[in-house]
Amino acid sequence: MFELGMAYKNFLMCIIIFVFCQRLGHTKKGQRIAYNCWLYTEEMILECFLARLDITLLQLKVPPNTTNISCMHSQLDNANLFQSHILQSAASIEFVNLAYNELTELPEEFFKSNRNLTEINLRNNKLATVPRNLFQFLKELRLIDLSNNFLTSLSGDTFAMNPKLQIVELWKNQLQFVSEELFRLLN
């Protein structure tokens, strides 16, 4: 019991130090655009950490030439709103990290406006399914992380339209069956 308590305290201390250090760095380079969300205009990066996007999402204004979006641990639970307000306004995105949020489902057109995506991280959400054509427009996609969700199956052609895909992370899901077709085109 004592060790678990100390481990938990150490974990919380690391989070506090991380957030404090992040804020120090952001005040010099980035512009705060919402609670715990920073925009780095030189690098065209939007970064949110512990941001409560379930409440503050509509405050975010993302420039169209943003290339990197990272919204981790931000209680994001509305994929449709995120798509219409963020993803559709930033068609140049190459990297999106929505790990450790509350996403339970994604619309089939979620990434339709983001054809330059090379990496997607959806780890540690609550996704039970992945729409069959979710990644169909992403010809540049090289890496996708769907780890630690609640996936039970994936269609055999989920990645059929991703010729550059090299890495698919699926660990800690509840997959019952994985078709050989799913990875037929992986490089």
N, C-alpha and C positions, 0 to 999 in steps of 0.2 A: 504494500500500500504506500509506504514512504517513497519508494523509488518511482512509482507512477506519479505521485504528487510532485516530486522534484523534476521529473521529465516534463510534466505539463507546465510547470513554472518556467523551466528553461525554454520550452517552445514559445510560450507567451512573451518571454523576454526577447527572444530572437525576432518575433513579429514586431514588437514595439521598436526595437533597434532598427529593423529593416524599414519600417514606415518613417521613422525619424530621419534616417539617412536619405531615403527617397525624397522627403520634403526638402532637405537641405540642398540636394542636387537640383531639384526642380525650380527652386526660387531663383536660381541664376540663369538657367537655360530655357526653361519652359514657361508657358503661360497657363495658369490655373483657369480652367474653363467650367468646372463644376466641383463639387465636394470630392476630394481625392482623385480628380481627373486632371491630367496635364497634357498640353499639346506642345510638342517640340517642333517648331516650324522649320528649323534648318534640316532636320532629319525626316520631317513629315510623319511623326509618330504620335499617336494618341495612346496614352497609358492611364488606366484606371486601376486602382488597387483598394479594396475595401470601400468601394465608392457608393454603395446603395443605389445601384442603377434601377432597382425596382421603383425608386422614388424620383431620381434625378436625371433619368435618361433624356427627357425632353429638353433639358438645359444644354445638352451637348451640341455644339456646332462644329462639324468636321469639314475641313477644306476638301475639295474634290481630288486634290493630288496627294492625299494622305496615303502612305504605302504600308504602314504598320499599325495595327490596332491590337492592343492588349488590355483586356478588361477581366482581370482575375479576382476571385473572391469578392465579387461585387453584387451578389444577390440578383443577378440578371435572370428574369423569369419570363419575359415576354419577347419571344423570338420575332414575332410579326412586327412589333414596334421597333426593335433593334434593326431589323431589315429595312423597314421603310424610312427610318430616321437616320441611320448611320450607314449601312452597307450600300444603299442605293445612291447616297450622296457622295460616296468615295469610291468611284469605279476603278481607281488605280491601286487598290489594296493588293499587296503581295503576301502579307502575313497577317493572320488573325488568330488571336489567342483568347478564347472564351472559357478557359478552364476554371474549375471550382466555382461554378455558378449553380443556378436552380433550373436550368433548361430541361423541360420534359419532352418537348417535341420541336421539330423544325419544319417549316413549310418547304415544299419541294423546290420552290424558287428562291430559297434563302440566299444562295450565292450567285444567282443568275446575273447580277450586275457586276460581278467581280471576276472577270475572266483571266486576270493576271495572277490570281492566287497561286502560290507555290507551297505554302504550308498552312495547315488548319489544325488548331488544337482545341478539341472539345472534351478533353479529359475531365473526369470528376464532375459530371452533371447528372441528370436523372433521365437520360434518353432511353426509352424502351424500344424505339424503332428508328430506323434511318430511311427516309423516303428513297425509293428506288432510283430516282433521277436527281438526287440532291447534288451530285458532283458532275453531272453530265456536261456542263459548259466549261469545265475547268481543265483545259488542255495542258496547262503549265504545272498542274498540281504534282508535287513530288513527295509530300509527307502529309499523312493524316493521323491524328491521335484521337481515338474514340475510347480510350481505356477508362476503366472504372465507371461504367454507366450500367444500365440494366438491359442491354441488348440481348435478345434471345435468338435472333436470326438476322441474316443479311441476304438480300437477293443476289443470285449468282452474277448478275450484271451490274452491281452497284458501282464498280470501278472500271467498267468496260470502256468508258469514254475518256479515260485518263492515261494516255500513252506514256507519260513521263513519271508516273507514280512509282516510287521505289520503296517507301516505308509505310506500312499500315500497322498501327499499334491498336490491339484489341484486348489486351490482358484485363483481367478482373471484370469480365462481363458474365452473362449467364447464357452464352451461346450454346445451343443444343446441337447444332449442325452447321458445318461450314462447307459449302460447295467448292470443289476444285476450280470451278469456273470463276469464282470470286477473285482468284489471284493469277489467272491465266496470263494477263498482260503485264504483270509486274516485272520491272527490269531488274 
